């Protein structure tokens, strides 16, 4: 058994957008898919939608990643407090701030109301950013989603 002091730290990331229906769902799915059990992932919205954006579901399914069964989540204080990094995506002043946490704001178009071509571009941008974030945490990607 590995002593607790020698157990490797598993980074925790929370992805936040207003509705938790598109960008944050795609980012969390990529982080889970590429980081596996070497990372913990949360996603939440300040005003969660009733369902995940079906065009985001379609775009992710093209890469073999299923987010259809994911419900939207309300952002909680626990998510933020447990996180090593909080990645916001367009929630502006609606996103709460916890001192001492690493925050990044990813400027990404909102996929709501967009066609599949635009959502694919957003998806691909998110994938690139997630891969870079995993690298910053020293987490080697376990697999790669279909080339984009």
KEMITOR-728702 format. One record per residue: residue in one letter; x, y, z of N, C-alpha, C, O, CB in turn. Coordinates in pm, whole numbers, padded with zeros to 5 digits, always signed. Last residue first. Glycine has a CB too. Example, Ala and Ser with C-alpha at 12.3 -4.5 7.8 and 13.67 -1.06 7.14 Angstrom:
2
S+01285-00225+00708+01367-00106+00714+01290+00003+00787+01341+00114+00804+01408-00060+00572
A+01319-00569+00780+01230-00450+00780+01320-00330+00780+01424-00332+00846+01131-00447+00905
***
This chain:
148
X-00935+01546-03535-01022+01659-03569-00946+01757-03654-01001+01860-03694-01077+01729-03443
X-00936+01197-03485-00868+01319-03532-00969+01424-03571-01072+01396-03631-00777+01289-03650
X-01109+01068-03205-01089+01068-03350-01029+01201-03394-01068+01306-03344-01222+01043-03423
X-00925+01115-02904-01052+01106-02976-01019+01113-03124-00912+01159-03163-01153+01220-02932
X-00670+00924-02773-00706+01044-02847-00839+01019-02915-00860+00914-02976-00596+01083-02950
X-00589+00837-02439-00628+00802-02575-00653+00932-02647-00657+01039-02586-00755+00709-02579
X-00473+00943-02218-00482+00798-02228-00522+00752-02366-00491+00640-02405-00580+00744-02128
X-00234+01199-02185-00364+01158-02237-00364+01009-02261-00269+00953-02316-00398+01234-02367
X-00076+01268-01880-00063+01214-02015-00199+01166-02063-00271+01100-01988+00042+01098-02021
X-00058+01546-01693-00142+01429-01716-00129+01387-01862-00165+01461-01953-00291+01457-01680
X+00053+01782-01614+00139+01666-01624+00063+01536-01642+00114+01429-01611+00224+01656-01502
X-00096+02005-01627-00108+01928-01503-00017+01805-01503-00010+01733-01404-00252+01884-01481
X-00038+02076-01887+00005+02165-01778+00002+02093-01644+00086+02117-01557-00083+02290-01772
X-00173+01870-02023-00026+01876-02027+00028+01964-01915+00129+01930-01854+00022+01928-02164
X-00437+01949-01975-00388+01822-01922-00235+01820-01917-00176+01773-01820-00440+01704-02006
X-00433+02186-02124-00454+02191-01979-00406+02062-01914-00341+02066-01809-00603+02214-01947
X-00401+02086-02385-00299+02175-02328-00312+02181-02175-00211+02182-02105-00311+02317-02388
X-00641+01943-02408-00513+01872-02421-00401+01956-02359-00315+01903-02289-00482+01841-02570
X-00821+02158-02389-00821+02054-02286-00689+01976-02289-00631+01947-02185-00941+01958-02306
X-00765+02300-02625-00742+02363-02495-00735+02260-02382-00654+02273-02290-00852+02465-02467
X-00845+02112-02818-00707+02161-02816-00673+02222-02680-00565+02198-02627-00686+02264-02927
X-01119+02092-02755-01032+01975-02744-00885+02019-02734-00811+01968-02650-01051+01882-02866
X-01210+02351-02815-01215+02302-02677-01121+02184-02659-01049+02177-02560-01359+02262-02639
X-01176+02349-03092-01103+02446-03011-01097+02399-02866-00992+02405-02802-01169+02587-03021
X-01362+02152-03158-01220+02130-03187-01131+02226-03108-01023+02187-03063-01195+02147-03337
X-01603+02276-03077-01560+02148-03019-01410+02127-03038-01339+02088-02944-01638+02031-03084
X-01609+02491-03254-01603+02516-03110-01550+02392-03040-01463+02401-02953-01743+02556-03054
X-01633+02348-03495-01519+02438-03474-01499+02467-03325-01386+02466-03276-01538+02569-03551
X-01879+02220-03451-01756+02140-03470-01632+02225-03446-01536+02179-03384-01753+02079-03613
X-02046+02441-03446-02026+02366-03322-01904+02274-03333-01833+02254-03234-02152+02283-03287
X-02038+02514-03716-01987+02606-03614-01957+02532-03484-01855+02557-03419-02089+02719-03588
X-02160+02283-03827-02026+02326-03869-01961+02418-03765-01844+02401-03731-02033+02397-04005
X-02418+02270-03705-02316+02170-03675-02176+02214-03715-02081+02184-03643-02351+02039-03744
X-02530+02601-03602-02532+02480-03684-02414+02390-03652-02322+02429-03579-02530+02517-03831
X-02648+02739-03289-02553+02730-03400-02571+02600-03476-02620+02501-03422-02408+02742-03349
X-02797+02751-03059-02855+02806-03181-02764+02799-03303-02801+02849-03410-02892+02946-03157
X-02513+02743-02859-02659+02752-02861-02707+02818-02989-02664+02928-03023-02710+02829-02738
X-02238+02759-02844-02296+02674-02947-02449+02680-02956-02507+02628-03051-02254+02532-02924
X-02071+03061-02810-02174+02977-02751-02234+02891-02861-02278+02944-02963-02284+03064-02681
X-01718+03084-02859-01854+03113-02901-01950+03016-02833-01913+02902-02804-01867+03104-03054
X-01491+03146-02594-01544+03054-02694-01685+03098-02732-01762+03143-02647-01545+02908-02641
X-01239+03213-02398-01327+03289-02487-01369+03197-02602-01292+03174-02695-01257+03419-02542
X-01199+03090-02091-01182+03051-02230-01286+03125-02313-01406+03102-02299-01195+02897-02248
X-01043+03203-01819-01165+03227-01895-01135+03195-02041-01057+03264-02107-01216+03375-01878
X-00927+03043-01531-00901+03078-01670-01036+03102-01735-01132+03029-01709-00821+02965-01745
X-00802+03040-01200-00913+03066-01293-00859+03094-01431-00757+03161-01447-01000+03184-01244
X-00712+02871-00918-00666+02909-01051-00789+02922-01141-00868+02829-01155-00563+02803-01108
X-00791+03004-00598-00815+02907-00704-00760+02961-00835-00760+03082-00860-00966+02875-00718
X-00764+03212-00425-00670+03102-00414-00688+02994-00518-00608+02900-00525-00680+03042-00280
X-01108+03297-00385-00966+03332-00378-00880+03207-00362-00918+03111-00296-00941+03429-00261
X-01356+03227-00606-01301+03179-00480-01152+03212-00478-01077+03161-00561-01326+03025-00460
X-01633+03370-00760-01487+03369-00750-01447+03322-00611-01498+03372-00510-01428+03510-00781
X-01904+03274-00977-01849+03311-00847-01697+03295-00847-01641+03217-00924-01911+03226-00736
X-02021+03412-01273-01935+03307-01216-01881+03353-01082-01819+03459-01072-01818+03273-01312
X-02147+03635-01364-02230+03532-01302-02147+03424-01234-02196+03352-01147-02321+03468-01407
X-01969+03793-01501-01989+03824-01360-02078+03722-01288-02085+03723-01166-02049+03961-01345
X-01906+03540-01738-01878+03675-01689-01896+03691-01540-01845+03611-01461-01965+03773-01758
X-01945+03313-01876-02044+03345-01773-02018+03479-01706-02098+03525-01625-02048+03236-01669
X-01769+03220-02075-01875+03313-02109-01975+03344-02001-02083+03396-02031-01946+03262-02222
X-01643+02990-01918-01669+03003-02062-01791+03091-02083-01902+03043-02107-01690+02864-02128
X-01382+02903-01689-01510+02966-01720-01520+02989-01871-01420+03006-01941-01524+03100-01643
X-01237+02666-01502-01236+02717-01638-01374+02772-01669-01472+02697-01674-01194+02606-01741
X-01045+02633-01229-01182+02662-01268-01175+02729-01404-01114+02835-01420-01256+02754-01161
X-00834+02398-01072-00853+02497-01178-01002+02509-01208-01075+02410-01213-00774+02460-01306
X-00866+02245-00854-00735+02306-00871-00743+02416-00976-00669+02514-00970-00630+02200-00910
X-01167+02227-00660-01095+02237-00786-00958+02300-00774-00935+02393-00697-01176+02316-00882
X-01324+02230-00438-01242+02111-00460-01149+02124-00579-01059+02041-00597-01331+01990-00479
X-01463+02470-00463-01370+02454-00352-01277+02335-00372-01162+02339-00327-01447+02438-00221
X-01629+02418-00684-01524+02519-00692-01419+02501-00582-01300+02514-00608-01584+02659-00682
X-01799+02219-00584-01722+02198-00708-01603+02292-00712-01490+02251-00739-01812+02219-00833
X-01913+02350-00362-01825+02234-00343-01739+02207-00465-01621+02177-00453-01908+02111-00310
X-02077+02540-00478-01959+02586-00406-01861+02471-00385-01740+02491-00390-01998+02648-00271
X-02192+02441-00804-02199+02442-00658-02068+02492-00598-01962+02487-00661-02231+02301-00605
X-02395+02486-01086-02264+02507-01026-02279+02512-00875-02368+02580-00823-02197+02636-01080
X-02622+02241-01181-02603+02374-01125-02466+02380-01060-02427+02289-00987-02716+02410-01024
X-02598+02055-01482-02578+02067-01338-02569+02213-01298-02517+02297-01371-02451+01993-01294
X-02766+01848-01719-02701+01974-01684-02696+01984-01531-02780+01927-01461-02776+02097-01746
X-02683+01502-01777-02774+01610-01746-02697+01737-01719-02575+01734-01699-02863+01574-01626
X-02579+01286-02026-02536+01380-01923-02645+01484-01900-02694+01546-01995-02403+01449-01961
X-02638+01130-02241-02697+01095-02113-02661+01188-01999-02707+01170-01887-02657+00958-02077
X-02487+01241-02449-02633+01244-02455-02698+01218-02319-02800+01277-02287-02683+01143-02555
X-02224+01231-02488-02267+01320-02379-02420+01327-02373-02475+01410-02301-02208+01461-02397
X-01988+01013-02602-02132+01025-02579-02160+01117-02461-02125+01085-02347-02195+00887-02556
X-01759+01017-02851-01777+01057-02711-01925+01088-02691-01980+01177-02755-01687+01180-02673
X-01690+00984-03116-01705+00866-03033-01721+00896-02885-01698+00808-02802-01589+00777-03051
X-01699+01203-03266-01566+01164-03219-01573+01043-03126-01473+01005-03064-01500+01281-03147
X-01965+01238-03305-01883+01219-03425-01742+01174-03388-01673+01113-03470-01878+01348-03507
X-02050+01307-03054-02070+01168-03096-01991+01137-03223-01954+01021-03247-02219+01139-03119
X-02001+01581-03055-01916+01493-02974-01931+01347-03016-01833+01272-03015-01950+01508-02826
X-02203+01667-03228-02062+01696-03259-01969+01604-03180-01870+01556-03234-02030+01844-03227
X-02436+01581-03091-02404+01529-03223-02255+01547-03255-02189+01455-03303-02490+01598-03330
X-02420+01739-02860-02424+01593-02848-02382+01530-02981-02301+01437-02983-02565+01544-02808
X-02441+01989-02979-02317+01954-02908-02308+01803-02891-02201+01745-02907-02311+02025-02770
X-02702+01964-03066-02598+01979-03167-02460+01952-03105-02372+01897-03171-02603+02122-03230
X-02848+01948-02824-02843+01832-02913-02736+01842-03022-02686+01740-03068-02977+01811-02976
X-02732+02059-02515-02756+02101-02653-02742+01981-02748-02637+01918-02752-02656+02214-02694
X-02887+01905-02239-02764+01931-02312-02801+01962-02458-02890+01899-02515-02665+01809-02303
X-03166+02071-02080-03100+01957-02141-02972+02001-02211-02952+02119-02237-03194+01889-02241
X-03239+02300-01942-03315+02178-01916-03247+02054-01973-03266+01944-01921-03454+02190-01974
X-02952+02481-01817-03059+02456-01912-03132+02326-01874-03089+02254-01783-03004+02447-02058
X-02849+02658-01523-02851+02537-01605-02975+02526-01695-03086+02558-01654-02843+02416-01517
X-02692+02909-01458-02836+02901-01488-02857+02780-01578-02880+02796-01698-02889+03035-01558
X-02434+02843-01415-02494+02939-01321-02645+02945-01339-02717+02982-01246-02433+03078-01340
X-02338+02499-01442-02383+02625-01499-02443+02714-01392-02495+02666-01292-02484+02601-01608
X-02062+02268-01448-02183+02326-01394-02215+02457-01461-02131+02517-01528-02171+02346-01245
X-01859+01982-01406-01907+02090-01491-02039+02138-01433-02116+02061-01376-01925+02042-01640
X-01555+01826-01299-01690+01873-01272-01729+01970-01383-01643+02031-01446-01700+01941-01130
X-01321+01565-01274-01384+01668-01357-01525+01697-01307-01603+01607-01277-01388+01624-01504
X-00995+01454-01202-01136+01461-01161-01198+01581-01230-01135+01687-01242-01153+01472-01004
X-00752+01240-01354-00807+01374-01333-00951+01360-01286-01021+01266-01324-00798+01461-01463
X-00691+00986-01410-00579+01070-01365-00623+01215-01341-00541+01301-01311-00466+01067-01467
X-00879+00834-01527-00884+00842-01380-00767+00923-01323-00748+00928-01202-00883+00702-01321
X-00888+01030-01824-00924+00909-01750-00929+00931-01601-00977+01034-01554-00828+00798-01781
X-00818+01224-02004-00745+01217-01878-00775+01093-01795-00697+01056-01708-00775+01336-01797
X-00989+01195-02224-00844+01200-02245-00763+01183-02117-00651+01132-02122-00807+01331-02310
X-01245+01182-02108-01204+01088-02212-01052+01080-02224-00995+00972-02232-01265+01128-02347
X-01252+01400-01931-01274+01263-01882-01218+01161-01980-01152+01065-01941-01424+01238-01857
X-01206+01609-02113-01116+01591-01999-01130+01449-01945-01029+01384-01915-01146+01695-01889
X-01425+01581-02288-01288+01563-02338-01192+01535-02223-01106+01448-02235-01242+01687-02417
X-01630+01639-02102-01626+01509-02169-01486+01482-02226-01435+01370-02212-01731+01503-02282
X-01573+01904-02033-01569+01800-01930-01558+01662-01992-01485+01576-01942-01693+01808-01840
X-01614+02025-02286-01484+02031-02220-01471+01921-02115-01368+01853-02108-01463+02168-02155
X-01888+01975-02329-01788+01921-02422-01651+01917-02356-01578+01819-02369-01784+02005-02551
X-01999+02114-02110-02023+01970-02126-01919+01907-02218-01868+01799-02189-02165+01946-02182
X-01921+02374-02162-01869+02308-02041-01890+02157-02048-01808+02081-01996-01937+02365-01916
X-02061+02416-02414-01916+02429-02399-01862+02352-02278-01767+02275-02292-01878+02574-02386
X-02347+02309-02336-02267+02297-02457-02119+02297-02428-02057+02191-02418-02300+02408-02552
X-02478+02344-02098-02546+02265-02200-02461+02242-02325-02500+02163-02411-02674+02332-02239
X-02455+02524-01890-02399+02390-01875-02462+02294-01977-02493+02179-01946-02422+02338-01731
X-02527+02792-01907-02633+02690-01914-02585+02547-01893-02667+02457-01880-02701+02699-02045
X-02280+02936-01857-02409+02979-01803-02508+02862-01796-02565+02836-01691-02467+03091-01889
X-02008+02724-01754-02069+02818-01847-02210+02846-01796-02254+02783-01699-02070+02761-01995
X-01716+02574-01630-01836+02651-01599-01880+02733-01720-01800+02804-01781-01812+02742-01478
X-01544+02298-01511-01576+02377-01629-01711+02442-01606-01808+02376-01569-01576+02289-01758
X-01301+02221-01278-01443+02250-01297-01457+02340-01418-01393+02445-01428-01505+02316-01170
X-01068+01970-01197-01102+02084-01282-01254+02097-01287-01326+01998-01298-01042+02067-01425
X-00810+01837-01006-00954+01852-01021-00983+01981-01096-00929+02086-01063-01026+01851-00882
X-00540+01603-01016-00593+01737-01035-00745+01735-01057-00799+01643-01119-00523+01805-01152
X-00433+01397-00774-00519+01392-00892-00579+01531-00909-00659+01574-00826-00631+01281-00878
X-00113+01332-00652-00226+01425-00653-00304+01409-00784-00245+01407-00892-00178+01572-00635
X-00010+01006-00553-00003+01120-00646-00132+01203-00641-00242+01151-00627+00021+01070-00789
X+00085+00926-00230-00020+00910-00329-00016+01030-00422-00020+01144-00376-00160+00895-00263
X+00254+00971-00024+00315+00940-00153+00212+00917-00263+00249+00893-00378+00401+00818-00139
X+00098+01008+00196+00187+01118+00160+00253+01095+00024+00303+01190-00037+00295+01136+00268
X-00025+00761+00221-00104+00876+00173-00014+00990+00128-00046+01060+00032-00199+00925+00281
X+00177+00490+00101+00140+00585+00206+00069+00706+00146+00099+00748+00034+00265+00631+00285
X+00051+00221-00081+00126+00346-00090+00082+00438+00023-00037+00462+00040+00104+00415-00229
X+00085-00119+00000+00000+00000+00000+00088+00124+00000+00188+00131+00072-00096+00000+00122
***
